[in-house]
Amino acid sequence: MKNLAGLMKQAQQMQSKMQEMQARLETMEMEGVAGAGMVSVTLNGKGEMKRLRIDPKLADPAEMEMLEDLVLAAHADAKRKTEAAAAEEMQKVTGGMELPGGMKLPF
């Protein structure tokens, strides 16, 4: 019974740490860039787009396809950075303990 009580306490601590981590991720922002900085996308730690900046020089109607590609590339860059930051935060919370397959947090 003593081990069960200790296990429950650890689970509660882990849950508390997870909630703190999720709150930190919400305030975290990652910027992805493309086209040598001509397009930037900022995501929060949950992967939600917060800002999009496009250099006015790219507003040429003849270059719309390139602009669309750069927006996608900047978003992908920001998403990779966000996922890396979330994984780093998760490792802090779990102490490096691997999560079971298919369990991906906080998303």
Biopython code that builds the backbone (N, CA, C, O; Angstrom):
import numpy as np
from Bio.PDB.StructureBuilder import StructureBuilder

atoms = [
    (1, "MET", "N", (0.815, -1.196, 0.000)),
    (1, "MET", "CA", (0.000, 0.000, 0.000)),
    (1, "MET", "C", (0.858, 1.260, 0.000)),
    (1, "MET", "O", (0.491, 2.268, -0.604)),
    (2, "LYS", "N", (1.991, 1.200, 0.671)),
    (2, "LYS", "CA", (2.869, 2.356, 0.755)),
    (2, "LYS", "C", (3.377, 2.751, -0.635)),
    (2, "LYS", "O", (3.471, 3.934, -0.962)),
    (3, "ASN", "N", (3.702, 1.738, -1.445)),
    (3, "ASN", "CA", (4.177, 2.008, -2.806)),
    (3, "ASN", "C", (3.089, 2.649, -3.659)),
    (3, "ASN", "O", (3.374, 3.522, -4.478)),
    (4, "LEU", "N", (1.866, 2.224, -3.472)),
    (4, "LEU", "CA", (0.749, 2.780, -4.225)),
    (4, "LEU", "C", (0.552, 4.257, -3.887)),
    (4, "LEU", "O", (0.307, 5.071, -4.777)),
    (5, "ALA", "N", (0.659, 4.600, -2.618)),
    (5, "ALA", "CA", (0.521, 5.995, -2.202)),
    (5, "ALA", "C", (1.643, 6.841, -2.803)),
    (5, "ALA", "O", (1.407, 7.966, -3.243)),
    (6, "GLY", "N", (2.840, 6.311, -2.821)),
    (6, "GLY", "CA", (3.978, 7.018, -3.412)),
    (6, "GLY", "C", (3.795, 7.191, -4.912)),
    (6, "GLY", "O", (4.111, 8.241, -5.470)),
    (7, "LEU", "N", (3.283, 6.152, -5.558)),
    (7, "LEU", "CA", (3.033, 6.209, -6.991)),
    (7, "LEU", "C", (1.965, 7.252, -7.320)),
    (7, "LEU", "O", (2.086, 7.983, -8.303)),
    (8, "MET", "N", (0.931, 7.314, -6.502)),
    (8, "MET", "CA", (-0.138, 8.299, -6.708)),
    (8, "MET", "C", (0.410, 9.716, -6.530)),
    (8, "MET", "O", (0.051, 10.626, -7.278)),
    (9, "LYS", "N", (1.271, 9.892, -5.546)),
    (9, "LYS", "CA", (1.861, 11.213, -5.311)),
    (9, "LYS", "C", (2.723, 11.622, -6.503)),
    (9, "LYS", "O", (2.682, 12.775, -6.933)),
    (10, "GLN", "N", (3.502, 10.682, -7.039)),
    (10, "GLN", "CA", (4.327, 10.967, -8.212)),
    (10, "GLN", "C", (3.451, 11.323, -9.412)),
    (10, "GLN", "O", (3.777, 12.232, -10.175)),
    (11, "ALA", "N", (2.349, 10.613, -9.576)),
    (11, "ALA", "CA", (1.442, 10.887, -10.690)),
    (11, "ALA", "C", (0.850, 12.289, -10.564)),
    (11, "ALA", "O", (0.712, 12.993, -11.565)),
    (12, "GLN", "N", (0.502, 12.696, -9.358)),
    (12, "GLN", "CA", (-0.046, 14.035, -9.144)),
    (12, "GLN", "C", (1.008, 15.098, -9.435)),
    (12, "GLN", "O", (0.702, 16.135, -10.023)),
    (13, "GLN", "N", (2.245, 14.840, -9.025)),
    (13, "GLN", "CA", (3.332, 15.783, -9.306)),
    (13, "GLN", "C", (3.573, 15.898, -10.807)),
    (13, "GLN", "O", (3.785, 16.992, -11.331)),
    (14, "MET", "N", (3.536, 14.759, -11.492)),
    (14, "MET", "CA", (3.731, 14.745, -12.941)),
    (14, "MET", "C", (2.611, 15.529, -13.624)),
    (14, "MET", "O", (2.867, 16.290, -14.558)),
    (15, "GLN", "N", (1.392, 15.349, -13.169)),
    (15, "GLN", "CA", (0.255, 16.066, -13.750)),
    (15, "GLN", "C", (0.421, 17.576, -13.543)),
    (15, "GLN", "O", (0.150, 18.364, -14.449)),
    (16, "SER", "N", (0.858, 17.965, -12.372)),
    (16, "SER", "CA", (1.080, 19.377, -12.078)),
    (16, "SER", "C", (2.170, 19.950, -12.993)),
    (16, "SER", "O", (2.025, 21.048, -13.530)),
    (17, "LYS", "N", (3.247, 19.201, -13.161)),
    (17, "LYS", "CA", (4.339, 19.638, -14.030)),
    (17, "LYS", "C", (3.879, 19.735, -15.485)),
    (17, "LYS", "O", (4.292, 20.641, -16.210)),
    (18, "MET", "N", (3.029, 18.807, -15.910)),
    (18, "MET", "CA", (2.505, 18.837, -17.275)),
    (18, "MET", "C", (1.662, 20.088, -17.490)),
    (18, "MET", "O", (1.759, 20.725, -18.540)),
    (19, "GLN", "N", (0.843, 20.446, -16.519)),
    (19, "GLN", "CA", (0.019, 21.641, -16.642)),
    (19, "GLN", "C", (0.889, 22.892, -16.710)),
    (19, "GLN", "O", (0.612, 23.806, -17.486)),
    (20, "GLU", "N", (1.938, 22.928, -15.897)),
    (20, "GLU", "CA", (2.870, 24.056, -15.940)),
    (20, "GLU", "C", (3.555, 24.146, -17.297)),
    (20, "GLU", "O", (3.711, 25.235, -17.850)),
    (21, "MET", "N", (3.965, 22.988, -17.836)),
    (21, "MET", "CA", (4.622, 22.947, -19.132)),
    (21, "MET", "C", (3.684, 23.450, -20.223)),
    (21, "MET", "O", (4.097, 24.223, -21.088)),
    (22, "GLN", "N", (2.434, 23.020, -20.191)),
    (22, "GLN", "CA", (1.474, 23.463, -21.198)),
    (22, "GLN", "C", (1.246, 24.971, -21.114)),
    (22, "GLN", "O", (1.096, 25.631, -22.142)),
    (23, "ALA", "N", (1.220, 25.513, -19.922)),
    (23, "ALA", "CA", (1.072, 26.962, -19.755)),
    (23, "ALA", "C", (2.287, 27.692, -20.327)),
    (23, "ALA", "O", (2.145, 28.738, -20.960)),
    (24, "ARG", "N", (3.492, 27.136, -20.101)),
    (24, "ARG", "CA", (4.701, 27.742, -20.665)),
    (24, "ARG", "C", (4.669, 27.693, -22.191)),
    (24, "ARG", "O", (5.038, 28.662, -22.856)),
    (25, "LEU", "N", (4.229, 26.568, -22.741)),
    (25, "LEU", "CA", (4.177, 26.427, -24.192)),
    (25, "LEU", "C", (3.220, 27.438, -24.820)),
    (25, "LEU", "O", (3.479, 27.943, -25.912)),
    (26, "GLU", "N", (2.124, 27.731, -24.139)),
    (26, "GLU", "CA", (1.169, 28.695, -24.671)),
    (26, "GLU", "C", (1.785, 30.087, -24.797)),
    (26, "GLU", "O", (1.427, 30.842, -25.700)),
    (27, "THR", "N", (2.701, 30.427, -23.906)),
    (27, "THR", "CA", (3.312, 31.756, -23.946)),
    (27, "THR", "C", (4.546, 31.798, -24.841)),
    (27, "THR", "O", (4.994, 32.874, -25.238)),
    (28, "MET", "N", (5.087, 30.643, -25.153)),
    (28, "MET", "CA", (6.275, 30.546, -25.992)),
    (28, "MET", "C", (5.917, 30.897, -27.437)),
    (28, "MET", "O", (4.830, 30.555, -27.903)),
    (29, "GLU", "N", (6.802, 31.565, -28.135)),
    (29, "GLU", "CA", (6.591, 31.852, -29.548)),
    (29, "GLU", "C", (7.836, 31.467, -30.331)),
    (29, "GLU", "O", (8.963, 31.726, -29.906)),
    (30, "MET", "N", (7.611, 30.839, -31.490)),
    (30, "MET", "CA", (8.697, 30.438, -32.372)),
    (30, "MET", "C", (8.452, 31.071, -33.726)),
    (30, "MET", "O", (7.332, 31.074, -34.237)),
    (31, "GLU", "N", (9.520, 31.608, -34.299)),
    (31, "GLU", "CA", (9.404, 32.236, -35.608)),
    (31, "GLU", "C", (10.096, 31.372, -36.646)),
    (31, "GLU", "O", (11.227, 30.927, -36.452)),
    (32, "GLY", "N", (9.405, 31.143, -37.744)),
    (32, "GLY", "CA", (9.983, 30.451, -38.889)),
    (32, "GLY", "C", (10.150, 31.447, -40.013)),
    (32, "GLY", "O", (9.313, 32.333, -40.188)),
    (33, "VAL", "N", (11.215, 31.316, -40.775)),
    (33, "VAL", "CA", (11.471, 32.259, -41.857)),
    (33, "VAL", "C", (11.743, 31.514, -43.155)),
    (33, "VAL", "O", (12.152, 30.353, -43.156)),
    (34, "ALA", "N", (11.505, 32.208, -44.253)),
    (34, "ALA", "CA", (11.797, 31.672, -45.581)),
    (34, "ALA", "C", (12.146, 32.837, -46.486)),
    (34, "ALA", "O", (11.860, 33.993, -46.174)),
    (35, "GLY", "N", (12.765, 32.518, -47.608)),
    (35, "GLY", "CA", (13.120, 33.564, -48.562)),
    (35, "GLY", "C", (14.068, 34.579, -47.982)),
    (35, "GLY", "O", (13.887, 35.782, -48.173)),
    (36, "ALA", "N", (15.086, 34.109, -47.272)),
    (36, "ALA", "CA", (16.088, 34.993, -46.655)),
    (36, "ALA", "C", (15.435, 36.036, -45.761)),
    (36, "ALA", "O", (15.867, 37.188, -45.715)),
    (37, "GLY", "N", (14.377, 35.617, -45.042)),
    (37, "GLY", "CA", (13.725, 36.507, -44.091)),
    (37, "GLY", "C", (12.616, 37.358, -44.683)),
    (37, "GLY", "O", (12.038, 38.190, -43.984)),
    (38, "MET", "N", (12.313, 37.167, -45.950)),
    (38, "MET", "CA", (11.273, 37.980, -46.581)),
    (38, "MET", "C", (9.868, 37.565, -46.131)),
    (38, "MET", "O", (8.918, 38.340, -46.244)),
    (39, "VAL", "N", (9.749, 36.345, -45.624)),
    (39, "VAL", "CA", (8.482, 35.860, -45.081)),
    (39, "VAL", "C", (8.779, 35.264, -43.715)),
    (39, "VAL", "O", (9.713, 34.478, -43.562)),
    (40, "SER", "N", (7.980, 35.641, -42.722)),
    (40, "SER", "CA", (8.134, 35.024, -41.402)),
    (40, "SER", "C", (6.762, 34.680, -40.839)),
    (40, "SER", "O", (5.780, 35.392, -41.046)),
    (41, "VAL", "N", (6.733, 33.575, -40.128)),
    (41, "VAL", "CA", (5.525, 33.083, -39.474)),
    (41, "VAL", "C", (5.864, 32.860, -38.011)),
    (41, "VAL", "O", (6.889, 32.256, -37.694)),
    (42, "THR", "N", (5.012, 33.343, -37.117)),
    (42, "THR", "CA", (5.210, 33.135, -35.694)),
    (42, "THR", "C", (4.081, 32.254, -35.167)),
    (42, "THR", "O", (2.901, 32.550, -35.350)),
    (43, "LEU", "N", (4.475, 31.156, -34.504)),
    (43, "LEU", "CA", (3.525, 30.229, -33.898)),
    (43, "LEU", "C", (3.706, 30.237, -32.398)),
    (43, "LEU", "O", (4.806, 30.482, -31.902)),
    (44, "ASN", "N", (2.622, 29.968, -31.663)),
    (44, "ASN", "CA", (2.789, 29.765, -30.231)),
    (44, "ASN", "C", (3.197, 28.315, -29.996)),
    (44, "ASN", "O", (3.286, 27.535, -30.944)),
    (45, "GLY", "N", (3.439, 27.958, -28.771)),
    (45, "GLY", "CA", (3.909, 26.620, -28.436)),
    (45, "GLY", "C", (2.917, 25.523, -28.742)),
    (45, "GLY", "O", (3.286, 24.348, -28.752)),
    (46, "LYS", "N", (1.677, 25.871, -28.990)),
    (46, "LYS", "CA", (0.665, 24.880, -29.359)),
    (46, "LYS", "C", (0.540, 24.733, -30.870)),
    (46, "LYS", "O", (-0.267, 23.944, -31.361)),
    (47, "GLY", "N", (1.348, 25.501, -31.607)),
    (47, "GLY", "CA", (1.320, 25.399, -33.058)),
    (47, "GLY", "C", (0.309, 26.318, -33.724)),
    (47, "GLY", "O", (0.065, 26.202, -34.925)),
    (48, "GLU", "N", (-0.280, 27.224, -32.964)),
    (48, "GLU", "CA", (-1.252, 28.163, -33.532)),
    (48, "GLU", "C", (-0.510, 29.360, -34.113)),
    (48, "GLU", "O", (0.380, 29.918, -33.472)),
    (49, "MET", "N", (-0.887, 29.756, -35.349)),
    (49, "MET", "CA", (-0.230, 30.884, -35.990)),
    (49, "MET", "C", (-0.666, 32.180, -35.315)),
    (49, "MET", "O", (-1.860, 32.448, -35.175)),
    (50, "LYS", "N", (0.303, 32.972, -34.903)),
    (50, "LYS", "CA", (0.038, 34.239, -34.233)),
    (50, "LYS", "C", (0.316, 35.440, -35.127)),
    (50, "LYS", "O", (-0.384, 36.450, -35.053)),
    (51, "ARG", "N", (1.342, 35.330, -35.972)),
    (51, "ARG", "CA", (1.695, 36.438, -36.848)),
    (51, "ARG", "C", (2.213, 35.909, -38.175)),
    (51, "ARG", "O", (2.795, 34.827, -38.260)),
    (52, "LEU", "N", (1.983, 36.706, -39.200)),
    (52, "LEU", "CA", (2.529, 36.451, -40.522)),
    (52, "LEU", "C", (3.065, 37.777, -41.026)),
    (52, "LEU", "O", (2.343, 38.773, -41.060)),
    (53, "ARG", "N", (4.335, 37.792, -41.419)),
    (53, "ARG", "CA", (4.929, 39.013, -41.958)),
    (53, "ARG", "C", (5.470, 38.711, -43.335)),
    (53, "ARG", "O", (6.206, 37.745, -43.533)),
    (54, "ILE", "N", (5.092, 39.562, -44.299)),
    (54, "ILE", "CA", (5.534, 39.406, -45.685)),
    (54, "ILE", "C", (6.166, 40.720, -46.131)),
    (54, "ILE", "O", (5.564, 41.787, -46.012)),
    (55, "ASP", "N", (7.372, 40.624, -46.637)),
    (55, "ASP", "CA", (8.055, 41.809, -47.152)),
    (55, "ASP", "C", (7.225, 42.379, -48.308)),
    (55, "ASP", "O", (6.853, 41.638, -49.218)),
    (56, "PRO", "N", (6.932, 43.678, -48.283)),
    (56, "PRO", "CA", (6.114, 44.287, -49.334)),
    (56, "PRO", "C", (6.657, 44.076, -50.751)),
    (56, "PRO", "O", (5.892, 44.121, -51.714)),
    (57, "LYS", "N", (7.955, 43.849, -50.886)),
    (57, "LYS", "CA", (8.534, 43.609, -52.210)),
    (57, "LYS", "C", (7.970, 42.351, -52.864)),
    (57, "LYS", "O", (8.021, 42.203, -54.085)),
    (58, "LEU", "N", (7.433, 41.446, -52.045)),
    (58, "LEU", "CA", (6.889, 40.190, -52.579)),
    (58, "LEU", "C", (5.436, 40.317, -53.031)),
    (58, "LEU", "O", (4.852, 39.336, -53.491)),
    (59, "ALA", "N", (4.849, 41.489, -52.911)),
    (59, "ALA", "CA", (3.437, 41.670, -53.233)),
    (59, "ALA", "C", (3.195, 41.832, -54.734)),
    (59, "ALA", "O", (2.190, 42.425, -55.127)),
    (60, "ASP", "N", (4.064, 41.333, -55.557)),
    (60, "ASP", "CA", (3.927, 41.389, -57.002)),
    (60, "ASP", "C", (2.980, 40.269, -57.443)),
    (60, "ASP", "O", (3.243, 39.098, -57.170)),
    (61, "PRO", "N", (1.872, 40.618, -58.128)),
    (61, "PRO", "CA", (0.922, 39.585, -58.556)),
    (61, "PRO", "C", (1.564, 38.482, -59.401)),
    (61, "PRO", "O", (1.081, 37.350, -59.407)),
    (62, "ALA", "N", (2.637, 38.800, -60.106)),
    (62, "ALA", "CA", (3.310, 37.796, -60.930)),
    (62, "ALA", "C", (4.096, 36.799, -60.083)),
    (62, "ALA", "O", (4.513, 35.752, -60.578)),
    (63, "GLU", "N", (4.297, 37.122, -58.818)),
    (63, "GLU", "CA", (5.099, 36.270, -57.930)),
    (63, "GLU", "C", (4.259, 35.571, -56.851)),
    (63, "GLU", "O", (4.807, 35.100, -55.855)),
    (64, "MET", "N", (2.954, 35.502, -57.040)),
    (64, "MET", "CA", (2.078, 34.941, -56.006)),
    (64, "MET", "C", (2.394, 33.480, -55.691)),
    (64, "MET", "O", (2.333, 33.079, -54.529)),
    (65, "GLU", "N", (2.722, 32.695, -56.682)),
    (65, "GLU", "CA", (3.028, 31.286, -56.430)),
    (65, "GLU", "C", (4.262, 31.156, -55.537)),
    (65, "GLU", "O", (4.289, 30.334, -54.621)),
    (66, "MET", "N", (5.285, 31.973, -55.812)),
    (66, "MET", "CA", (6.483, 31.952, -54.973)),
    (66, "MET", "C", (6.138, 32.411, -53.551)),
    (66, "MET", "O", (6.613, 31.823, -52.578)),
    (67, "LEU", "N", (5.325, 33.443, -53.430)),
    (67, "LEU", "CA", (4.923, 33.945, -52.122)),
    (67, "LEU", "C", (4.195, 32.860, -51.335)),
    (67, "LEU", "O", (4.472, 32.661, -50.152)),
    (68, "GLU", "N", (3.284, 32.169, -51.971)),
    (68, "GLU", "CA", (2.563, 31.076, -51.307)),
    (68, "GLU", "C", (3.524, 29.997, -50.828)),
    (68, "GLU", "O", (3.388, 29.487, -49.716)),
    (69, "ASP", "N", (4.496, 29.648, -51.669)),
    (69, "ASP", "CA", (5.489, 28.638, -51.284)),
    (69, "ASP", "C", (6.321, 29.101, -50.093)),
    (69, "ASP", "O", (6.634, 28.310, -49.203)),
    (70, "LEU", "N", (6.680, 30.389, -50.080)),
    (70, "LEU", "CA", (7.470, 30.915, -48.970)),
    (70, "LEU", "C", (6.674, 30.929, -47.665)),
    (70, "LEU", "O", (7.230, 30.664, -46.599)),
    (71, "VAL", "N", (5.391, 31.234, -47.740)),
    (71, "VAL", "CA", (4.552, 31.202, -46.530)),
    (71, "VAL", "C", (4.498, 29.777, -45.984)),
    (71, "VAL", "O", (4.625, 29.568, -44.778)),
    (72, "LEU", "N", (4.312, 28.809, -46.857)),
    (72, "LEU", "CA", (4.285, 27.409, -46.413)),
    (72, "LEU", "C", (5.627, 26.993, -45.804)),
    (72, "LEU", "O", (5.665, 26.304, -44.784)),
    (73, "ALA", "N", (6.721, 27.412, -46.432)),
    (73, "ALA", "CA", (8.049, 27.061, -45.922)),
    (73, "ALA", "C", (8.304, 27.710, -44.565)),
    (73, "ALA", "O", (8.857, 27.072, -43.669)),
    (74, "ALA", "N", (7.910, 28.962, -44.408)),
    (74, "ALA", "CA", (8.098, 29.638, -43.117)),
    (74, "ALA", "C", (7.257, 28.979, -42.036)),
    (74, "ALA", "O", (7.711, 28.824, -40.903)),
    (75, "HIS", "N", (6.042, 28.594, -42.377)),
    (75, "HIS", "CA", (5.175, 27.911, -41.406)),
    (75, "HIS", "C", (5.796, 26.578, -40.999)),
    (75, "HIS", "O", (5.814, 26.240, -39.815)),
    (76, "ALA", "N", (6.300, 25.824, -41.963)),
    (76, "ALA", "CA", (6.927, 24.529, -41.654)),
    (76, "ALA", "C", (8.141, 24.723, -40.753)),
    (76, "ALA", "O", (8.361, 23.932, -39.836)),
    (77, "ASP", "N", (8.930, 25.765, -41.001)),
    (77, "ASP", "CA", (10.101, 26.061, -40.182)),
    (77, "ASP", "C", (9.682, 26.371, -38.746)),
    (77, "ASP", "O", (10.274, 25.855, -37.798)),
    (78, "ALA", "N", (8.672, 27.206, -38.591)),
    (78, "ALA", "CA", (8.188, 27.545, -37.250)),
    (78, "ALA", "C", (7.604, 26.320, -36.558)),
    (78, "ALA", "O", (7.794, 26.142, -35.355)),
    (79, "LYS", "N", (6.907, 25.485, -37.291)),
    (79, "LYS", "CA", (6.300, 24.278, -36.709)),
    (79, "LYS", "C", (7.384, 23.326, -36.194)),
    (79, "LYS", "O", (7.256, 22.767, -35.104)),
    (80, "ARG", "N", (8.450, 23.143, -36.976)),
    (80, "ARG", "CA", (9.562, 22.280, -36.528)),
    (80, "ARG", "C", (10.174, 22.813, -35.238)),
    (80, "ARG", "O", (10.460, 22.048, -34.316)),
    (81, "LYS", "N", (10.374, 24.132, -35.176)),
    (81, "LYS", "CA", (10.951, 24.736, -33.975)),
    (81, "LYS", "C", (10.022, 24.587, -32.779)),
    (81, "LYS", "O", (10.476, 24.340, -31.662)),
    (82, "THR", "N", (8.735, 24.735, -33.009)),
    (82, "THR", "CA", (7.749, 24.589, -31.939)),
    (82, "THR", "C", (7.746, 23.166, -31.410)),
    (82, "THR", "O", (7.729, 22.952, -30.197)),
    (83, "GLU", "N", (7.763, 22.191, -32.310)),
    (83, "GLU", "CA", (7.774, 20.786, -31.897)),
    (83, "GLU", "C", (9.049, 20.441, -31.130)),
    (83, "GLU", "O", (9.006, 19.680, -30.164)),
    (84, "ALA", "N", (10.185, 20.998, -31.558)),
    (84, "ALA", "CA", (11.445, 20.751, -30.850)),
    (84, "ALA", "C", (11.399, 21.352, -29.450)),
    (84, "ALA", "O", (11.855, 20.731, -28.490)),
    (85, "ALA", "N", (10.851, 22.553, -29.333)),
    (85, "ALA", "CA", (10.746, 23.190, -28.014)),
    (85, "ALA", "C", (9.794, 22.404, -27.112)),
    (85, "ALA", "O", (10.056, 22.249, -25.919)),
    (86, "ALA", "N", (8.693, 21.911, -27.675)),
    (86, "ALA", "CA", (7.744, 21.126, -26.890)),
    (86, "ALA", "C", (8.392, 19.822, -26.428)),
    (86, "ALA", "O", (8.188, 19.399, -25.290)),
    (87, "ALA", "N", (9.164, 19.189, -27.293)),
    (87, "ALA", "CA", (9.846, 17.946, -26.920)),
    (87, "ALA", "C", (10.865, 18.206, -25.813)),
    (87, "ALA", "O", (11.017, 17.396, -24.899)),
    (88, "GLU", "N", (11.558, 19.334, -25.900)),
    (88, "GLU", "CA", (12.536, 19.691, -24.873)),
    (88, "GLU", "C", (11.839, 19.917, -23.525)),
    (88, "GLU", "O", (12.308, 19.452, -22.486)),
    (89, "GLU", "N", (10.721, 20.631, -23.560)),
    (89, "GLU", "CA", (9.955, 20.867, -22.329)),
    (89, "GLU", "C", (9.443, 19.544, -21.765)),
    (89, "GLU", "O", (9.459, 19.343, -20.550)),
    (90, "MET", "N", (8.997, 18.655, -22.623)),
    (90, "MET", "CA", (8.477, 17.357, -22.184)),
    (90, "MET", "C", (9.579, 16.564, -21.495)),
    (90, "MET", "O", (9.331, 15.905, -20.485)),
    (91, "GLN", "N", (10.788, 16.624, -22.031)),
    (91, "GLN", "CA", (11.890, 15.892, -21.408)),
    (91, "GLN", "C", (12.184, 16.427, -20.018)),
    (91, "GLN", "O", (12.533, 15.668, -19.114)),
    (92, "LYS", "N", (12.041, 17.737, -19.848)),
    (92, "LYS", "CA", (12.248, 18.329, -18.528)),
    (92, "LYS", "C", (11.222, 17.780, -17.541)),
    (92, "LYS", "O", (11.548, 17.470, -16.395)),
    (93, "VAL", "N", (9.993, 17.668, -17.996)),
    (93, "VAL", "CA", (8.910, 17.208, -17.116)),
    (93, "VAL", "C", (9.037, 15.728, -16.795)),
    (93, "VAL", "O", (8.855, 15.314, -15.650)),
    (94, "THR", "N", (9.352, 14.928, -17.822)),
    (94, "THR", "CA", (9.382, 13.480, -17.625)),
    (94, "THR", "C", (10.739, 12.976, -17.166)),
    (94, "THR", "O", (10.903, 11.782, -16.917)),
    (95, "GLY", "N", (11.712, 13.869, -17.052)),
    (95, "GLY", "CA", (13.040, 13.453, -16.621)),
    (95, "GLY", "C", (13.705, 12.530, -17.629)),
    (95, "GLY", "O", (14.524, 11.690, -17.256)),
    (96, "GLY", "N", (13.358, 12.682, -18.914)),
    (96, "GLY", "CA", (13.952, 11.854, -19.950)),
    (96, "GLY", "C", (13.244, 10.535, -20.147)),
    (96, "GLY", "O", (13.609, 9.763, -21.034)),
    (97, "MET", "N", (12.223, 10.258, -19.324)),
    (97, "MET", "CA", (11.480, 9.014, -19.456)),
    (97, "MET", "C", (10.706, 9.039, -20.776)),
    (97, "MET", "O", (10.014, 10.015, -21.067)),
    (98, "GLU", "N", (10.816, 7.988, -21.566)),
    (98, "GLU", "CA", (10.129, 7.911, -22.844)),
    (98, "GLU", "C", (8.641, 7.659, -22.631)),
    (98, "GLU", "O", (8.244, 6.871, -21.773)),
    (99, "LEU", "N", (7.829, 8.344, -23.429)),
    (99, "LEU", "CA", (6.384, 8.122, -23.376)),
    (99, "LEU", "C", (6.038, 6.883, -24.206)),
    (99, "LEU", "O", (6.754, 6.553, -25.152)),
    (100, "PRO", "N", (4.957, 6.202, -23.860)),
    (100, "PRO", "CA", (4.555, 5.037, -24.633)),
    (100, "PRO", "C", (4.269, 5.425, -26.087)),
    (100, "PRO", "O", (3.894, 6.563, -26.369)),
    (101, "GLY", "N", (4.448, 4.478, -26.998)),
    (101, "GLY", "CA", (4.198, 4.736, -28.409)),
    (101, "GLY", "C", (2.821, 5.310, -28.661)),
    (101, "GLY", "O", (1.842, 4.870, -28.059)),
    (102, "GLY", "N", (2.737, 6.282, -29.538)),
    (102, "GLY", "CA", (1.466, 6.897, -29.885)),
    (102, "GLY", "C", (1.048, 8.016, -28.934)),
    (102, "GLY", "O", (0.091, 8.737, -29.216)),
    (103, "MET", "N", (1.737, 8.168, -27.837)),
    (103, "MET", "CA", (1.383, 9.217, -26.876)),
    (103, "MET", "C", (2.241, 10.426, -27.151)),
    (103, "MET", "O", (3.438, 10.437, -26.863)),
    (104, "LYS", "N", (1.620, 11.443, -27.711)),
    (104, "LYS", "CA", (2.357, 12.644, -28.097)),
    (104, "LYS", "C", (1.724, 13.822, -27.382)),
    (104, "LYS", "O", (0.562, 14.154, -27.615)),
    (105, "LEU", "N", (2.493, 14.447, -26.516)),
    (105, "LEU", "CA", (1.973, 15.580, -25.756)),
    (105, "LEU", "C", (2.796, 16.806, -26.073)),
    (105, "LEU", "O", (3.971, 16.663, -26.412)),
    (106, "PRO", "N", (2.257, 17.980, -25.983)),
    (106, "PRO", "CA", (0.941, 18.361, -25.509)),
    (106, "PRO", "C", (-0.096, 18.429, -26.621)),
    (106, "PRO", "O", (-1.229, 18.835, -26.361)),
    (107, "PHE", "N", (0.244, 18.049, -27.849)),
    (107, "PHE", "CA", (-0.691, 18.203, -28.967)),
    (107, "PHE", "C", (-1.613, 17.022, -29.095)),
    (107, "PHE", "O", (-2.462, 16.994, -29.987)),
]
sb = StructureBuilder()
sb.init_structure("model")
sb.init_model(0)
sb.init_chain("A")
sb.init_seg("    ")
for serial, (resi, resn, name, xyz) in enumerate(atoms, 1):
    if name == "N":
        sb.init_residue(resn, " ", resi, " ")
    sb.init_atom(name, np.array(xyz, "f"), 0.0, 1.0, " ", f" {name:<3s}", serial, name[0])
structure = sb.get_structure()
